[in-house]
Amino acid sequence: MTEDDRIDAVLNEVGPRLRRVRRDRGVTLAELSAATGISVSTLSRLESGQRKPSLELLLPLARAHQVPLDELVGAPATGDPRVKAKPIVRHGRTMFPLTRQPGGLQAYKVIQEETQGEPDPRVHEGYEWLYVLSGKLRLVLGEHDVVLAAGEAAEFDTRVPHWFGPTADGPVEFLSLFGPQGERMHVRARPKKSG
């Protein structure tokens, strides 16, 4: 089999794969069109194999389905599963991305040396899970003000005003999983002791 034949074979499988992913997610062509800006007729022709897939069409589809592009085209595994993303330093926090794919659940290992002033709770769409690896993490969530120690976790809807950071005891290292609301983990947090 020549390289051209291999490429044609991969491209011929993209349409049925796109249809399968869309149907598995219970999405209509009209809903997918609204989410991607790609016309219903173009989506239909892609799925039936009457139109060849292009990067301009596949990228918004991967984003809408929240799957890696490799999954849509059936690319072979690269053999190296390690995540090699660069750390992000923001507001005194160093965040190490632990996931590669865009959209969906995102995981980070976070190290924060010291608190940056008083808590300033914020809200945004999504759901978050925190797990403390070392140190102590203060979590202000609505009317709650708790301290999580190593081995403890918390989960919350990010539409509730929230803020988290290290206590005055020193740096904290924790895992943060952020994603759309969906399945929720059952975890606990000890209330902050008064006095």
N, C-alpha and C positions, 0 to 999 in steps of 0.2 A: 504494500500500500504506500503510495507516494504521500508527501507532506500535504499537497493540495487535497488529496482524498481524505486525509485525516481531518483537515480543517473543515471540509464540506460535511463530514460526518458529525462533527461537533456542532456546526451551525444548524444542521437538520434536526438536532435534538433540542435546540433552544426553544422553539415554539411550543412543543408538547410540555416541556418543563415549565415554561411561563404559565400555561393554562393550568397545570397541576398545582403550582404554587398559589395562583389566584383562587382556584376552587377550594383548596385546602384551608385557605384563610376566610372563605365565605364572602368574597368580594365580587361584585358584578363588574362588567366592563365599564359601565357608566361611572361607578364609584372610583374605579382605578383611573379613568380618564380625568375625573375631577381632581384627584390627588396628584396626578403627574403632569397634566396639561397636554397629554398625548390623546389624539382623537380616538373615539371608539372604533372607527373603521381601521385605523392604523394598528391598534391593539389587536383587533380581530385578525387582521392579515398576518401580524407577527405570530400569533398563536397557531394559526393554520399553516404557517410555513410559506405563505404567499409573499411575504416581505422578509428580506434578510435583516437580521438584527444588527444594529450599529451601537457604538458606545453612547451616542447622544440619546438613544432610546433606552438602552439597558441601565444606564446610571440612575435615571429617575425611577425606574421600575424597582431596582435594588433598594433604593432609599424608601420607596413607598411600602415595599414588602418587609423592610428591615432585615434583609439578608445580604451576605457578602455577594459581590458581583460573581465571584468564582462559583457560587452555588447556582446562579441562574444559567451560566454557560457550561456547567459541568466540568470545570477545569480540574485536572488531576491535582492531588495534594502535593504541596511543595516539599514535604518531608521534614520541615523544620517547624514545629508547633510553637516555638518560643515567641513571645511578644517582645518586640524590640523598640517600643515607643520611647521617645525622649521625655524626661521629667518636665513637668510644668510647674513653674514657681510663680505663685500669685498670692498676694496679701499675707506674706509670712508663712505660707504653706508650700510644701513641696509635694506634688502629686505625681505618682507613678502610674500611668495607665496600664491596666491589666487586661484590657480587651482591645481587639483590633477593629471590629466591624462598627460601622456607623449606625446610629439608631438603636433602639432596643435597650436592653440592660447594659449599663456601663459600670465597670469596676475600677477602683483606684486604691492604691496604698498611699496613705497620706501621713506626712510627718510635719508637725507644727511645733516650733520651739517655744513660742510665748504668745500670750493673748495680745491681740491688737486693740486695746481699749475696752470699753463697756460693750456688752452684747447689743447687737442691732438686728433683731429678728426680721427676716425677709420671708416672702412667699413666692412660689412659682409652681408650675404644673409638674406633676410626677409623684414618685414615691421613693423613699430612701431608707436604706439599711446601713447601720453603723456597727462595727465590731472592733473593740479596743484590743490592740496587740500588746502595748506597754504604756505606762503612765496612766493619767486620769483625764477623761474627756468630760467637760461640762456641756450639757445639752439644755438649752432653754427652748421649750416647745409649748406654745400657748401659755397656759398658766403654770406649767410644770417647770421646775428647775432641778435637774438631777445630775449626779456625777456617776459616770460609768468607769469602772476599774477594768484592768486587764482581764479578758475572758468574758466580759459582759457585752451585750448588744442591745440595740434599740431599732425600732422601725416606726416610720411615720409617713403620713400624707404630707407632701411639701406645700400644700395649700394652707396648712396651719402655720402661723408665724413661727419661725425657728431660727436658731443660731447655735453653733457648737464650736468649741475650741478648748485648748488646754486649761487646766486649773493653775493656780499660783504655785502648785507643787513642782512644776517643771514641764518638759516637753511631753507630747503624746504622739503615739504612732497607732494608726487605726486603718481599717478597711472601710471603704464607702462604696456601696452599690446603689446606683441611681437609675431609675427607669420608670416607664409608664406604669400606672396602677395595673395590677394584675394579681397573680398569686402572691400571697403575703406569708412571710415567715413568722412563726410564733417565737418571739424572744422576750426577754424580760430586762428590766433595768431597776436597780435599787434606788429608792428615793434618797435625795440628798439629806443627810442628817442635819437637823437644826442645832445651832449653838455650838 
